[in-house]
Amino acid sequence: LSKKIFLYHMPIITRFAPSPTGSLHLGGARTALFNFLYAKKNNGLFKLRIEDTDKSRNIKDTVESIISGLEWLNIKTDGKVVYQSQNFSEHLNFVDSLISKGLAYKCFHSKDDLEKSRLSKKKFISRWRDNQNKIPKNKEFCVRIKSPLEGTIQLNDKIQGKVIVNSNEIDDYIILRSDGSPTFLLSSAIDDFKMKITDIIRGDDHLTNSFRQKIIFDFLEYQPNFSHIPLIHNEKNQKLSKRDNSLSIIDYKNCGYIAEAINNYLLRLGWSYGDEEIFSLEYAQKIFSLERIGKSPARFDNKKLDYLNNFYIKKKDDGELLTMIKKLNNKFDNIKFFNKEKKIELISLFKDRAITITEIIKNIHNLSFHKRDFNDDEIEIIKNFEKYKKSLLNKFSDIIDWDEENIEQIIKDFIESNQLSFKSIVQPLRLIVTGSLGGPSIYKILKIIGFKETIKRIN
């Protein structure tokens, strides 16, 4: 009873506990975000635990990627990172304790026995469950939990509601493998208890695991709250996998996505707050609640993510974007054609249409080099412009103040006086100067690259 009272009077503590089998992807990042927001909304703590008990993998780079991804998203953890492997001895001690109390037992069934049981499709019942007096000597064994045979197990899930299963549906699952290593079901439960986690918030693919682990929690007189988040589905309404979207969070960063956009997008994947669509991390911490998470899977929509990224790029100060660009691409300073002021002008010019920061970098890079290789259609457009080139250059030479307004007026007057179409002059002019038929205002571009460079490129 004292343990239960203590748990309910302690601050909210949540955790994100990834297994380092791969980089941090959208699904894991969303789980971390929801745990972080719930803790902060309730003035609680958010912790990170790396479940690194599988020593067959080289996990150093993966762990660094997970931590870097969370840091970039500004999902800040409280306290030091917990590594599950460091609690190995405690897990083993707990197994011994369960055996001594008759709550777990050594099982000596062979792999052939288990395979026969699997093929029979009947619930596996170990012959050693209640027969530990005549155990074989020098024979390999695992340790199984002694699950209740009667009654029900109930979870009062904050998202799914009340969920009940019959106890006879939960098998005597393994908590210690035959090689002496504890399983996820045991280690994760013990670590949650040890870390005083008050709320276990994770994907609903863990729902069965939660019913199994609740048996251990009951043994510990430890009653955390459960919240199981519906998974993310792809556009075909199938469970989102790495085959659908191989980008990790760090990949999104390197592709020029902004952390605020990723967070906003992840938050709206299955969670809502009226008709609002735009949420800063600070605002979300004030209004987030688990009850607003839907029970149905969320649908991944790359167009929505691109829209949000463009929205946040446009909101960014041009100087801040320049700093972000330099961090993203350390060769950006090598573009000597434009000084800092002109780069900022170009950022302001290109950011309105840019889906990613890398698009801005590409556009500025392309504009700094004069394209001379045109395809046949482009050559035809330029040929049709030849007869107007000299007279237009003369008009440009008459401009005293080389600014956007004067450039625009000269071009419009030239088109009108020669009874030409707008396209016949502006299209080849844009192609010659920028190397592209599309883009922002040609008048602004000509102003930024300057009179001398404009004349040079047209010539």
ZAMARGU-4260 file (C-alpha; in steps of 0.2 Angstrom, whole numbers, plus 5000, padded with zeros to 4 digits):
<rodrens>
0) 5000/5000/5000 | 5014/5012/5004 | 5022/5009/4987 | 5005/5013/4979 | 5003/5029/4989
5) 5021/5035/4985 | 5018/5032/4966 | 5002/5042/4965 | 5010/5057/4975 | 5026/5058/4965
10) 5028/5069/4950 | 5023/5063/4932 | 5038/5054/4925 | 5038/5047/4907 | 5051/5039/4896
15) 5056/5035/4878 | 5064/5018/4878 | 5071/5014/4860 | 5080/4998/4856 | 5095/5004/4846
20) 5092/4993/4831 | 5091/5008/4819 | 5091/5027/4818 | 5077/5038/4825 | 5062/5038/4813
25) 5045/5047/4812 | 5036/5034/4823 | 5049/5034/4837 | 5051/5053/4836 | 5032/5055/4838
30) 5032/5043/4853 | 5046/5053/4861 | 5037/5069/4858 | 5020/5064/4866 | 5030/5057/4881
35) 5039/5074/4882 | 5024/5085/4880 | 5014/5075/4893 | 5027/5076/4906 | 5030/5095/4903
40) 5011/5099/4903 | 5011/5091/4920 | 5027/5099/4927 | 5035/5082/4926 | 5051/5073/4920
45) 5055/5065/4903 | 5068/5052/4903 | 5078/5043/4889 | 5082/5024/4891 | 5092/5015/4878
50) 5087/4996/4878 | 5104/4990/4873 | 5105/4972/4879 | 5107/4965/4862 | 5126/4964/4861
55) 5126/4956/4844 | 5124/4974/4837 | 5136/4988/4835 | 5125/5001/4843 | 5137/5016/4846
60) 5132/5025/4830 | 5114/5021/4832 | 5113/5028/4850 | 5122/5044/4844 | 5109/5046/4830
65) 5094/5044/4842 | 5101/5056/4854 | 5106/5068/4841 | 5089/5067/4833 | 5080/5071/4849
70) 5092/5086/4853 | 5089/5093/4835 | 5070/5092/4838 | 5073/5101/4855 | 5065/5086/4864
75) 5075/5088/4880 | 5077/5074/4892 | 5079/5076/4911 | 5094/5068/4919 | 5107/5056/4912
80) 5103/5044/4898 | 5099/5027/4906 | 5107/5011/4897 | 5098/4995/4901 | 5113/4985/4900
85) 5120/4993/4916 | 5105/4986/4925 | 5109/4968/4920 | 5113/4962/4938 | 5097/4969/4945
90) 5087/4960/4932 | 5095/4943/4936 | 5092/4946/4955 | 5074/4949/4952 | 5073/4933/4942
95) 5080/4924/4957 | 5068/4933/4968 | 5053/4927/4958 | 5059/4909/4957 | 5061/4909/4976
100) 5044/4916/4979 | 5036/4903/4967 | 5031/4917/4954 | 5043/4910/4941 | 5051/4893/4937
105) 5064/4885/4927 | 5058/4877/4911 | 5068/4862/4903 | 5058/4859/4887 | 5068/4856/4872
110) 5066/4866/4855 | 5057/4851/4848 | 5044/4851/4862 | 5040/4869/4859 | 5039/4867/4840
115) 5026/4852/4843 | 5016/4864/4854 | 5017/4878/4841 | 5011/4866/4827 | 4996/4860/4838
120) 4990/4878/4840 | 4986/4874/4858 | 4992/4885/4873 | 5009/4879/4879 | 5009/4873/4897
125) 5026/4868/4904 | 5027/4852/4913 | 5039/4861/4925 | 5027/4875/4930 | 5022/4866/4946
130) 5035/4853/4947 | 5052/4861/4952 | 5057/4847/4964 | 5063/4834/4950 | 5072/4846/4939
135) 5085/4838/4927 | 5103/4841/4931 | 5116/4849/4919 | 5102/4852/4907 | 5099/4869/4898
140) 5084/4879/4904 | 5075/4895/4903 | 5065/4904/4916 | 5047/4908/4913 | 5034/4919/4923
145) 5020/4910/4931 | 5005/4919/4923 | 4988/4918/4932 | 4977/4903/4925 | 4961/4911/4930
150) 4952/4928/4931 | 4956/4943/4920 | 4969/4956/4917 | 4963/4974/4915 | 4971/4990/4908
155) 4963/5007/4911 | 4971/5014/4895 | 4971/5033/4894 | 4969/5032/4875 | 4961/5015/4872
160) 4949/5015/4887 | 4946/5000/4897 | 4954/4984/4889 | 4952/4967/4897 | 4959/4950/4892
165) 4956/4933/4900 | 4972/4927/4910 | 4972/4911/4901 | 4976/4920/4885 | 4993/4926/4893
170) 5006/4912/4891 | 5020/4909/4904 | 5032/4919/4894 | 5051/4918/4895 | 5059/4931/4907
175) 5077/4923/4906 | 5084/4915/4890 | 5094/4899/4891 | 5110/4909/4888 | 5107/4918/4904
180) 5101/4934/4897 | 5085/4943/4902 | 5071/4946/4889 | 5064/4963/4885 | 5048/4959/4894
185) 5057/4958/4911 | 5071/4971/4908 | 5059/4984/4902 | 5047/4981/4917 | 5061/4981/4930
190) 5068/4997/4923 | 5052/5006/4923 | 5049/5002/4941 | 5067/5007/4945 | 5065/5024/4936
195) 5049/5027/4945 | 5040/5029/4928 | 5022/5034/4931 | 5015/5034/4914 | 5020/5021/4900
200) 5016/5029/4883 | 5020/5019/4868 | 5013/5012/4852 | 4998/5001/4852 | 5009/4987/4845
205) 5015/4985/4863 | 4997/4982/4870 | 5000/4963/4872 | 5017/4966/4880 | 5008/4978/4893
210) 4996/4964/4898 | 5011/4952/4900 | 5021/4965/4910 | 5007/4970/4921 | 5009/4953/4929
215) 5027/4958/4934 | 5020/4975/4939 | 5007/4967/4950 | 5021/4957/4959 | 5030/4973/4962
220) 5014/4982/4968 | 5018/4995/4955 | 5004/5002/4945 | 5009/5014/4931 | 4997/5022/4919
225) 4996/5015/4902 | 4993/5025/4885 | 4994/5015/4869 | 4996/5026/4854 | 4989/5020/4837
230) 5002/5017/4824 | 5006/5028/4809 | 5000/5021/4792 | 5006/5024/4775 | 4995/5032/4761
235) 4988/5014/4757 | 4982/5013/4775 | 4995/5000/4779 | 5007/5000/4794 | 5021/5013/4790
240) 5038/5004/4788 | 5055/5009/4783 | 5051/5003/4765 | 5038/5017/4764 | 5049/5030/4771
245) 5067/5027/4774 | 5072/5044/4780 | 5078/5045/4798 | 5075/5061/4808 | 5094/5066/4804
250) 5090/5062/4786 | 5076/5075/4786 | 5088/5087/4794 | 5101/5085/4781 | 5088/5086/4767
255) 5084/5104/4774 | 5068/5101/4784 | 5066/5112/4800 | 5064/5105/4817 | 5048/5115/4821
260) 5040/5108/4805 | 5044/5090/4810 | 5037/5093/4828 | 5022/5101/4821 | 5019/5087/4809
265) 5022/5073/4821 | 5010/5082/4834 | 4996/5082/4822 | 4998/5064/4817 | 4984/5057/4828
270) 4982/5072/4839 | 4971/5087/4837 | 4966/5103/4846 | 4950/5110/4838 | 4953/5116/4821
275) 4971/5122/4824 | 4985/5116/4813 | 5000/5126/4818 | 5009/5122/4835 | 5025/5128/4842
280) 5033/5116/4855 | 5031/5129/4868 | 5012/5131/4864 | 5010/5112/4863 | 5017/5110/4881
285) 5003/5121/4888 | 4989/5112/4879 | 4994/5094/4876 | 4983/5080/4883 | 4982/5061/4880
290) 4964/5062/4879 | 4965/5071/4862 | 4974/5057/4854 | 4963/5047/4842 | 4960/5028/4843
295) 4962/5026/4824 | 4979/5025/4815 | 4986/5042/4808 | 4990/5043/4790 | 5007/5049/4784
300) 5006/5063/4771 | 5022/5069/4764 | 5013/5084/4755 | 5007/5090/4772 | 5025/5089/4779
305) 5031/5099/4764 | 5018/5112/4767 | 5022/5114/4785 | 5041/5115/4781 | 5038/5129/4769
310) 5027/5138/4781 | 5041/5138/4794 | 5054/5143/4782 | 5044/5158/4777 | 5042/5163/4795
315) 5061/5162/4798 | 5072/5178/4799 | 5083/5178/4783 | 5099/5180/4794 | 5094/5165/4804
320) 5091/5155/4788 | 5108/5160/4783 | 5115/5153/4799 | 5105/5137/4797 | 5111/5135/4779
325) 5130/5137/4784 | 5127/5123/4797 | 5119/5112/4784 | 5131/5115/4770 | 5149/5120/4775
330) 5153/5124/4757 | 5140/5138/4756 | 5153/5151/4761 | 5163/5145/4745 | 5150/5154/4734
335) 5161/5169/4732 | 5150/5177/4719 | 5138/5184/4732 | 5143/5193/4748 | 5134/5190/4764
340) 5121/5204/4761 | 5117/5198/4743 | 5115/5180/4750 | 5103/5186/4763 | 5093/5195/4749
345) 5093/5179/4739 | 5087/5169/4754 | 5073/5182/4756 | 5069/5180/4737 | 5069/5161/4736
350) 5062/5156/4753 | 5043/5159/4749 | 5043/5144/4737 | 5056/5133/4745 | 5050/5117/4752
355) 5067/5114/4760 | 5082/5124/4765 | 5092/5113/4752 | 5081/5121/4738 | 5087/5138/4744
360) 5105/5133/4743 | 5103/5125/4726 | 5094/5140/4719 | 5108/5152/4725 | 5122/5140/4719
365) 5114/5139/4702 | 5112/5158/4701 | 5130/5161/4705 | 5136/5151/4690 | 5131/5156/4672
370) 5124/5142/4663 | 5129/5139/4645 | 5123/5122/4641 | 5105/5123/4635 | 5093/5110/4627
375) 5086/5112/4610 | 5070/5120/4616 | 5079/5133/4626 | 5091/5137/4612 | 5076/5141/4601
380) 5069/5153/4614 | 5086/5161/4615 | 5087/5163/4596 | 5070/5172/4595 | 5077/5184/4608
385) 5093/5188/4598 | 5085/5202/4587 | 5080/5212/4603 | 5096/5209/4613 | 5106/5224/4608
390) 5092/5237/4609 | 5087/5230/4626 | 5104/5232/4632 | 5105/5250/4627 | 5089/5253/4637
395) 5097/5244/4652 | 5112/5256/4650 | 5101/5271/4652 | 5096/5266/4670 | 5104/5277/4683
400) 5098/5268/4698 | 5099/5249/4695 | 5084/5244/4706 | 5069/5233/4705 | 5057/5247/4700
405) 5067/5255/4686 | 5072/5238/4679 | 5054/5233/4679 | 5048/5249/4671 | 5062/5248/4657
410) 5057/5230/4652 | 5038/5234/4652 | 5041/5250/4641 | 5052/5240/4629 | 5039/5226/4627
415) 5025/5239/4624 | 5035/5250/4612 | 5039/5235/4602 | 5022/5227/4603 | 5029/5211/4610
420) 5022/5198/4621 | 5028/5198/4639 | 5033/5180/4637 | 5044/5184/4622 | 5056/5195/4632
425) 5055/5189/4650 | 5056/5171/4646 | 5072/5171/4637 | 5079/5185/4648 | 5076/5173/4664
430) 5083/5158/4655 | 5099/5168/4650 | 5102/5176/4667 | 5097/5162/4679 | 5098/5146/4668
435) 5080/5142/4672 | 5063/5146/4665 | 5054/5147/4682 | 5058/5156/4698 | 5054/5172/4708
440) 5053/5190/4701 | 5066/5192/4687 | 5067/5211/4691 | 5073/5206/4709 | 5085/5194/4702
445) 5093/5206/4690 | 5094/5219/4704 | 5103/5207/4715 | 5116/5201/4703 | 5119/5218/4697
450) 5121/5228/4681 | 5138/5222/4675 | 5134/5204/4678 | 5117/5205/4669 | 5125/5213/4654
455) 5139/5200/4654 | 5127/5186/4654 | 5116/5193/4641 | 5131/5196/4630
</rodrens>
